[in-house]
Amino acid sequence: MILSVDTSLGTAVALIDTDGHARATAESPDPLGHAEVIGTLLDQALADAGDDEITHVVAGMGPGPFTGLRIGIAAARAFALGRGIPVIPVPSHFAAALAVIEADAPNTPFAIVTDARRREVAISVFDGADADGIPNLTEPTVLVPRVDSEERLRGIHSIEVATLDAAALARVGLRAALAGRVLADAEPLYLRQPDVTVPGAPKRVS
């Protein structure tokens, strides 16, 4: 089985088999409180999925807020470390795009849009799936003011999502692993850096 964890929006966990079928899913739509629910959701999904061996963990790499995103990635990495299995990093918008492709099979480019707070949105543009069954990213993720989003999209059909399908995330990760592809590096795609910063050295008082 393949476990996936994403905290770019709410908190979502899923396990799929090697055919891509969902064995278990658990999620919370709360855009905050990731640390409070991630352990419970993992326990629930693992209990529902059965006893088959987990061979990979897929981590949703954002875009997402700094703190929330780090919680999910840390949970995925800790689980993988404990089991001695690899982590597959996947941009979270790829999961949303795959869910759209599987449901609607659009034949024109479309944009995945997620709320970035502070009156901004994160936008990624896709055009179908490639030969490996992975959503074809044509325009990398950008952060723009919500009021400017229509101008930025230039008429491209947009789909705003408020929750993420962790089973779709796992399927993207599975297909990337089978194709020997790396879709994201180890550094998460933060919407912005945290407002809190490490203070500088204290000033010398004469």
N, C-alpha and C positions, 0 to 999 in steps of 0.2 A: 504494500500500500504506500501511498504518498500522502504526507501530511502537509497542509498549507495553512499559513497564518498571515492575517493582514489586519493592520490597525490604521490604515490610511484614512478611513472614514469612521465607521463604527469599529466593532471588533468581530472578526469572522474567522472561523476555523472549519476545515473540512478534511476528510480523508477520501481518496479515490483509489480504485484498483488500477491495474496496469492497462485495462481497456478504457480508462477514463470515466468509468461509472462511479457516481458518488456512493460511498459506503456510509458516510455520516457527515452531518453539517450541524454547526451550532454558531449562533451569532447574537450580537447585541447591537441595536442601531445607535446607541448612545455615543455621540462624538467625543465624549469625555469618559472618564472612569475606566479606561482600558486596563489599568493595573488591577482594579477591583474585580474584573470579570474574566480576565484571560485564563486564569487557572481553572476556574469552574467550567468554562467552555471547552478547554482542552480535555478535562476529565470526562465531560459529557460525550464529546465526540469519540474519544478513545473507547469508552464503554460501549457506545452504540455500534462501532465499526467492527468489533470482533477481535480475534487474536492473531490475525495474519501479520507477518513481519512488515514493519515499516522500513523502507529502504532509502527514502529521500525526504527532505523537508524543503518546502517552497516558502520563501519569505517575500511578502509584498514590500517593495522598496519605495512606495510612494508614487506620485507626490502626496505629501501629507504634512501635518504639523510636527514640529521637532519632537516634542515629548511623546505624543501618542505613537508616532511611527517607531521611535526607538524601543518602546515597550514590546511591540509585536516582533520586531527583528531580534531583540534580545531573547525573547521567549523561544523563537524558532532556532536560534543558534544554540541556546542552552539545551534544548531538547536533542538537537542533532549531536552536540558534543557528548551528551550522556549516553547516546546510543552508538556513537562512533560512525555516523552516517553523514553524507554530504548535504550541504545547504545549496539550494538553487535560487539565486536572487532574480526576481521578476518585477518589472515595473507594474504597479497596481492597475494603471489604465489599460494594460493589455488584457487583464481579466475582464474588465467591463466591456472592452471591444469584442472579445471572444463571445461573451454572453449575447451581445447584439447580433453578431454574425450567425451564431447557432440558432437564434430565435427568428431573425428576420431576413438573413442572407441579403443584405443591401448590395446593390450593384453599382453604387456611386460612393465617393468618399463621404465619410461622416466623422464628426468630432465627438470625443468623450469629454464632458465638462463636469468638473467637481468644484464644490464650494471651497474656496480658500480662506474664507472669513475676511474681515476687514474690507468688505465690499469688492473682493477680488475673486476670480475664478481661475482654475488651472485647465488648460485646453491641450488635448493631443488629437491629431488627425490621423485617421486610418483609411485604408482602401482595401477592403477584402482581406483574405488570408493568403499567405505564400504557399510554396510547395510543401512546406513542413506542417501546414495547418496552423501557423502562428500568425496573428493579426499583423498586417503589413503597415508599419508606422511610416507615414509620409511626411509628417511635420512633428518634430519633437515637442515635448511639453513646454508650454509657456505660461507665465503668470500675468494676467492682464486685469485691469479694472473691469468689474461686471458691466458697467455702462458702455465700455468699448468692445465688448465681446462680439457683438454682431458685426461690427466693422472689421474686426480681426478675422472673422470666419469667412467673410466675402461670399456669403450665400451658401456655404457648406452646411448641410443638415447637422444640427447639433443635438446631442442626447445628454441631458444632465442626469447624473446618477447620485443617489444619496446613500446607497449601501453597495457593498461589493460582494460578488459571488466567489466565495473562497474555493468552491469546486472548480470553477472556471480558471481561477488562478493556478490551481494544481494541474489542470490539463495543459495550460500553457507551459508550466515548468516541466511536465512530463515530455511534451513534444520537443522542447528545447534540449532536454537531456538526451533524448533518443537521436536528435540531429547533431549532437555535439556542439551546440551553440550556446553562447553566453549573451543574455539579453540585458544584463545590468552588472555593474561592478559592485564592490562591497560597500561603497558609499551611498547612503540613502538619498533620495531626491526630496530634500526638504523644501517646503513652500517658502520658508524664510528661516533665518537663524533665530535662536531664542533672544528675547528682549533682555534677559539677564546675562551679564557678561562678567568675566573674572576681573576684579579690580586690579589696577596697576600697582606698581610698587609704591609704598607710602612716601609722601614727600618729606624731604629732610627739613627739619626745623632748625634755624640758626639761633 
